[in-house]
Amino acid sequence: MKYTELAMLLKNAAEQGTANAIKEERPVPDRLTKAEAYRLYGRSNVDRWLREGLISKQPTTDTSQIFLDRSELEAVAASSNRITYLPVADR
C-alpha cells in the first residue's frame, strides 16, 4: 500500500469517527442555511459549487433564507478537495 493510500484511509476513518461522535452527542440537521454552509465550507467554495450546479438550493416558503442539503455539501466537499491532500510532487 502506498503512503498516499494509507493517508487517505486514515483521513476518511478519522472523518467518519468524528461524524459518528457528533451525531451521538447532538443531532445534525439535514439542511443548513447558506450562512452556516459558508462557515463550514468557505464562502468561495459554496458559491462555486452553487454556480457549477454541484449542490442545489432547497425550496422554502420563507424567501429570506436559503437552505442547502447537508449530504450534498459533504459529498462535494469530500470529492472536490482530494487533490489538496496530496503533496505537490505526487499530484
Secondary structure, DSSP 8 states (H G I E B T S, - for coil): --HHHHHHHHHHHHHHHHHHHHHHHS---SEEEHHHHHHHH-HHHHHHHHHHTSS-EE--S-TT--EEEHHHHHHHHHHHTGGGGS-GGG-
